[in-house]
């Protein structure tokens, strides 16, 4: 819920829902009091979701868990404090450029601007680089 209009397809594809063996509903540009317009994805199955990646795509998304036609849990996403192997360091002098098995670890340094800092070389990346 509260997926920014136009971001739904990216999330749909990232979750691999086009190949899902269960029912998936994808609504584009639904009316929203909060956003004006929003996308909605309804998954008729229990799946494992990496909320860190989802939070990078859009930190304002709400995931509603529905059981017996009632919302039993609302998970409000936010930018994760730490991400591993989601953002990639572009600094050619970073250890991750030469040591292929070193994980790309970034820490959130500016939530307002969506800026992350590489744990090894301090290179900064924006969530816009991921979107």
C-alpha positions as CSV (number, residue, x, y, z in Angstrom):
1,X,0.0,0.0,0.0
2,X,1.1,3.6,-0.5
3,X,3.4,2.7,-3.4
4,X,4.2,5.9,-5.2
5,X,2.5,5.9,-8.6
6,X,4.9,4.5,-11.2
7,X,7.0,2.5,-8.7
8,X,4.7,-0.5,-8.6
9,X,6.0,-2.2,-11.7
10,X,9.5,-2.0,-10.5
11,X,8.5,-3.7,-7.2
12,X,6.4,-6.2,-9.1
13,X,9.4,-7.1,-11.3
14,X,11.9,-7.1,-8.4
15,X,9.7,-9.6,-6.5
16,X,9.4,-11.8,-9.6
17,X,5.6,-11.8,-9.4
18,X,5.2,-12.2,-13.2
19,X,6.3,-15.9,-12.8
20,X,4.4,-16.5,-9.5
21,X,2.3,-19.7,-9.4
22,X,-0.3,-17.9,-7.3
23,X,-2.7,-15.0,-7.8
24,X,-1.3,-11.5,-7.9
25,X,-3.3,-8.3,-8.5
26,X,-1.4,-5.2,-9.7
27,X,-3.3,-1.9,-9.6
28,X,-1.9,1.2,-11.2
29,X,-2.8,4.8,-10.4
30,X,-5.4,4.1,-7.8
31,X,-6.8,7.2,-6.0
32,X,-5.2,7.9,-2.7
33,X,-6.0,10.6,-0.1
34,X,-2.4,10.7,1.1
35,X,-0.5,10.5,-2.3
36,X,-3.0,11.6,-4.8
37,X,-2.3,8.5,-6.9
38,X,-0.7,5.2,-5.8
39,X,0.0,1.7,-7.1
40,X,-1.1,-1.4,-5.2
41,X,0.2,-5.0,-5.3
42,X,-1.9,-7.7,-3.7
43,X,-0.3,-11.1,-3.4
44,X,-2.5,-14.0,-2.6
45,X,0.2,-16.0,-0.8
46,X,2.8,-15.7,1.9
47,X,6.2,-14.8,0.5
48,X,9.6,-13.7,1.9
49,X,10.3,-10.0,1.2
50,X,13.6,-8.2,1.7
51,X,12.2,-5.1,3.4
52,X,15.6,-3.3,3.1
53,X,15.4,-3.4,-0.7
54,X,11.8,-2.4,-0.6
55,X,12.7,0.5,1.7
56,X,15.4,1.7,-0.7
57,X,12.9,1.6,-3.6
58,X,10.3,3.6,-1.7
59,X,10.7,4.2,2.1
60,X,7.1,5.3,2.4
61,X,5.5,1.9,1.4
62,X,3.2,0.2,3.9
63,X,3.1,-3.6,3.7
64,X,-0.3,-4.9,5.0
65,X,-0.5,-8.5,6.1
66,X,-4.1,-9.8,5.6
67,X,-5.5,-13.0,7.1
68,X,-9.2,-14.0,6.9
69,X,-9.9,-10.8,5.0
70,X,-8.7,-8.5,7.8
71,X,-5.5,-6.6,8.1
72,X,-3.5,-8.3,11.0
73,X,-0.3,-6.3,10.7
74,X,0.9,-3.1,9.0
75,X,4.6,-2.8,8.4
76,X,5.7,0.8,7.6
77,X,9.0,0.8,5.8
78,X,11.8,3.2,6.1
79,X,15.3,3.6,4.8
80,X,17.4,0.8,6.3
81,X,20.3,1.9,8.6
82,X,22.7,-0.6,6.9
83,X,22.5,-2.4,3.6
84,X,24.7,-5.1,2.3
85,X,25.2,-6.1,-1.4
86,X,22.3,-3.9,-2.5
87,X,24.2,-0.6,-3.3
88,X,27.5,-1.1,-5.1
89,X,30.5,1.0,-4.4
90,X,31.8,2.8,-7.5
91,X,35.1,3.9,-6.1
92,X,37.9,2.0,-8.1
93,X,40.2,2.3,-5.0
94,X,37.7,0.7,-2.6
95,X,38.6,-2.8,-1.3
96,X,35.4,-4.1,-2.9
97,X,36.8,-3.3,-6.4
98,X,39.8,-5.6,-5.9
99,X,38.5,-8.1,-3.4
100,X,35.5,-9.7,-5.2
101,X,34.3,-11.5,-2.1
102,X,34.3,-8.4,0.1
103,X,30.6,-7.4,0.7
104,X,29.4,-4.0,-0.3
105,X,28.3,-2.5,3.0
106,X,26.7,0.9,3.3
107,X,25.5,2.9,6.3
108,X,22.8,5.6,6.2
109,X,24.3,9.0,6.9
110,X,21.6,11.4,5.7
111,X,18.0,10.1,5.8
112,X,16.6,13.3,4.4
113,X,18.6,13.1,1.2
114,X,18.8,9.2,1.2
115,X,22.6,9.2,1.4
116,X,24.6,6.1,2.3
117,X,28.4,5.8,3.0
118,X,30.6,2.9,2.1
119,X,32.0,1.2,5.2
120,X,35.4,0.8,3.6
121,X,36.2,4.0,1.7
122,X,33.5,6.5,2.7
123,X,32.2,6.9,-0.9
124,X,28.7,8.1,-0.8
125,X,25.8,6.8,-2.8
126,X,22.2,8.0,-3.0
127,X,19.0,5.9,-3.0
128,X,18.4,7.7,-6.3
129,X,21.3,5.5,-7.7
130,X,19.3,2.4,-6.7
131,X,15.8,3.6,-7.9
